C-alpha cells in the first residue's frame, strides 16, 4: 500500500511540475486562463509536495542504500519546491511592495525552472532505482 | 459702418490666412518652432509681467474710451504673443479641421430636448471603431452653428473665427476641407456675429476678473466678437446680433442700428490710454473648472456637493496646471500614460505612473542617470502597492482603482460642463440631456481597464447602405415639428408613453422620409434603432430593427478625475474587493439610456471588457478560499521545512558518525 502511495505521489508531483512548467512558458507576465491553470495546479503542488516529501523521506534518509542521483533529485526538488512556495506565499501577503514583488516573481520563476531539472533528475534516479531493484 | 468693419475683418482674415498658410504647416508639424520664435519679446522672469497695455479693436485700431468696436484678443494680445501658434494648441484645435484625437476625449454633444436628440460630435480624427461620434460637417452642421451651440464652452479660435471657416470654402485652395465645401455653406451670420477669437483672458485673467456668465450671455445673443469685451467688463454692450435676420442687408440702416453697440468704461483707461489687465501666467483652477467640472446624479437628483471630496491632488495644494502644462504653443499636456507631445519633449512624468513610479525607462534602470525620468516629481510619494501582484499594472490603468466616483452597483448619471454647461446659472434637475453615465470600466486599445464616461447616441437619421446617416438636428426639428408636436421635452411628452412614442415616432419618420427624399428614416436611441416595418396586411408600425449598426453603439471616453486617496482606492480591502461576485469593476452594470420607452437590459462591466462569465466565476471561486489557502501553504511550508531539517539532521548525523569512525580507526 505504502509503495502505491509513494509511486502515486511521485507521479503526481512530477506531473504537476510539468503542468506548471507548461503554463509558465511564453513571453510576458502570466494572465488569463494560463494564470488560472497555473494557480490551480500550484494549489495541488502545495498539497502534494509535503505529502511526497514525508512519504519518501524515510527512504531518502537512508543515504547508504539508495542511488545518489535519486537522492539528489529528491532533495533538490524539495529545496526548489520550498523556495517556489515560500516566494509565492510572501507575495500573497501585504508585505512586499511592487519592486520586491518583481524580485520575488523572478526568484519564484528561477526556482521553478530549477525544480523542473530536479524533478527530471529524480525521475531518472527513480527509473535506475527500479531497474536496480528488479535485477 | 460697424457691419462693414466686421465684413472687412472677415476679408482681412482671408488675407491673413493666405499670409499664414505657408507657416501654418510648420506650426502644426513642430510647435517648438513657435517657442523658439524670436519675433516676440519675453520677460524671462518668474515674476508676473504687469500688463498695462493698449487695446486694439477688431479693425486693429487702438481703442480709446470713445471707440465703438469691441476689443480683439488677437489684435491686442497677438502683438506680443504668438497668437497663430497658440491657436493651434490643445483646446483651440477642438474646432479645427483634422485635429488630432490622441486618447478618446469627451465629444461635443448636440442636444435638442424637443426631438430627443443627443448627438456626439467631434472635429477630431476618430478611431475607425468609433463610428458613433460624428464629424459635424457630415451632419451638415456649419462651423457657425457649432460656435453658436458650444462657443460658451470653448475658448475660441479655429472654426470659431470667420476667417478660418472661410478658408474651407475658398475655391481652388489647397486646404479645402471637402465635407465642408459642399454640404455646409459659409454662414451669412458671421457678418453680424463677428468671430469668436481665442480669448486669452478666459484662462489668464486673475481669479474673479473674468465674468464667464456674461460671456455665455453674449455668445447666446450671438455677439461673438463682443464677448471678450463684455466678459472683462471693459464696456457695456447694448444689442443682440441674434435679432438680425439671416437675409438682412448689412448696409441697411435698420441692420446697422440693430448691431450691438459698445460703450467703454472711461474709468478703465489710464491717462496715457492704457488699460490694466490683471492676469496670471498659470491659469487658476477656477478657469479650468468652467469647462472641466462634473456632477453626479442619483435617485433622480443632482447629488449635494458637500457629500463629495475634491481631487486629492488639489486638496494637497496642487493646481490643475501643475500637471496639465504647456509652453507658448499651448499644447496642454493631457497627462495620460503614453502621451506623445507634439514638441517631442517627454511628458511621461506628468502622468500618474510617470510621476509616482518614474518613466518606464527609469524603472528598468535604462536611464538611471536621467533625473528627469525619475519618480517623485513635486514630491509625489512612491506607492507601495504591497501585496498587489504586478499583473494589475498590465491590466488596469491607475485610474481604474484611484479615480472617479466610488463605484456602485450600477453606473450613475453624470453631468459635465461641456455637455450640460455646468457653471452657468440654471435650474437643472439632473434629467437634462445628454444622458451621460459613469464610471463604466471599459478597456482602451492598450488592453487596460479605465474608468470611463459613456453615453448612447440618440438621433434621427436615414439608412444609407449598411450605415446610418444622422440628419441635421435643425432640419429634423423643422421636418418633425408637426408630427411630434413636442412643446418642450420629448422624454416627458412622448418617450414615457410607449403607445404615444410608437405613434409619434412613426409619423415623424414618415415626415423625414418625405422631406429628405430618403428611402428609410430611423430613430436611434439607447442603442436601439427604431424603424418602420410593414405587416403582411400592409399596416405600418414602429419596431426595433434587428440589424445592428455601429452608429448606435456606446460612446466612451476615459476620465481621470477626481483622484481618490489611497485609502479610498479599490482593492484596499483585499483581493476579494474585486475578485468576488460583488466586485464592482466587473459586476456593476450600465443600462443604455436614451429618449425611448424601450428599456434596454443592463450590461455588466465584465461583459463590456470581453471577460468570459465562467472564467470570472472560476476566478472568484479561486479567491473565495484564499485565506484557507494561505493557511494550507503555511502548513505545507512547515512540513517541507521539517523534512529539510530532518534531511539536514540525518546528513549531519552521518557525517558525524563517519568522522567519529575515522577518528576511532586512527586511534
HADDOCK unambig.tbl for C-alpha pairs under 7 A between the chains (distance, minus, plus):
assign (segid A and resid 29 and name CA) (segid B and resid 391 and name CA) 6.73 0.50 0.50
assign (segid A and resid 46 and name CA) (segid B and resid 633 and name CA) 6.08 0.50 0.50
assign (segid A and resid 46 and name CA) (segid B and resid 636 and name CA) 6.10 0.50 0.50
assign (segid A and resid 47 and name CA) (segid B and resid 636 and name CA) 6.76 0.50 0.50
assign (segid A and resid 50 and name CA) (segid B and resid 636 and name CA) 5.77 0.50 0.50
assign (segid A and resid 50 and name CA) (segid B and resid 639 and name CA) 5.90 0.50 0.50
assign (segid A and resid 50 and name CA) (segid B and resid 640 and name CA) 5.51 0.50 0.50
assign (segid A and resid 53 and name CA) (segid B and resid 640 and name CA) 6.95 0.50 0.50
assign (segid A and resid 53 and name CA) (segid B and resid 643 and name CA) 6.67 0.50 0.50
assign (segid A and resid 54 and name CA) (segid B and resid 643 and name CA) 6.75 0.50 0.50
assign (segid A and resid 61 and name CA) (segid B and resid 647 and name CA) 6.35 0.50 0.50
assign (segid A and resid 61 and name CA) (segid B and resid 650 and name CA) 6.33 0.50 0.50
assign (segid A and resid 82 and name CA) (segid B and resid 637 and name CA) 6.59 0.50 0.50
assign (segid A and resid 82 and name CA) (segid B and resid 640 and name CA) 6.55 0.50 0.50
assign (segid A and resid 86 and name CA) (segid B and resid 637 and name CA) 6.97 0.50 0.50
assign (segid A and resid 89 and name CA) (segid B and resid 633 and name CA) 6.88 0.50 0.50
assign (segid A and resid 91 and name CA) (segid B and resid 387 and name CA) 5.78 0.50 0.50
assign (segid A and resid 92 and name CA) (segid B and resid 387 and name CA) 5.84 0.50 0.50
assign (segid A and resid 93 and name CA) (segid B and resid 387 and name CA) 5.48 0.50 0.50
assign (segid A and resid 94 and name CA) (segid B and resid 386 and name CA) 4.92 0.50 0.50
assign (segid A and resid 94 and name CA) (segid B and resid 387 and name CA) 4.10 0.50 0.50
assign (segid A and resid 95 and name CA) (segid B and resid 386 and name CA) 5.40 0.50 0.50
assign (segid A and resid 95 and name CA) (segid B and resid 387 and name CA) 5.86 0.50 0.50
assign (segid A and resid 96 and name CA) (segid B and resid 386 and name CA) 4.91 0.50 0.50
assign (segid A and resid 96 and name CA) (segid B and resid 387 and name CA) 5.57 0.50 0.50
assign (segid A and resid 97 and name CA) (segid B and resid 384 and name CA) 4.73 0.50 0.50
assign (segid A and resid 97 and name CA) (segid B and resid 385 and name CA) 5.44 0.50 0.50
assign (segid A and resid 97 and name CA) (segid B and resid 386 and name CA) 4.11 0.50 0.50
assign (segid A and resid 97 and name CA) (segid B and resid 387 and name CA) 6.36 0.50 0.50
assign (segid A and resid 98 and name CA) (segid B and resid 384 and name CA) 6.35 0.50 0.50
assign (segid A and resid 98 and name CA) (segid B and resid 385 and name CA) 5.99 0.50 0.50
assign (segid A and resid 98 and name CA) (segid B and resid 386 and name CA) 6.52 0.50 0.50
assign (segid A and resid 98 and name CA) (segid B and resid 390 and name CA) 6.45 0.50 0.50
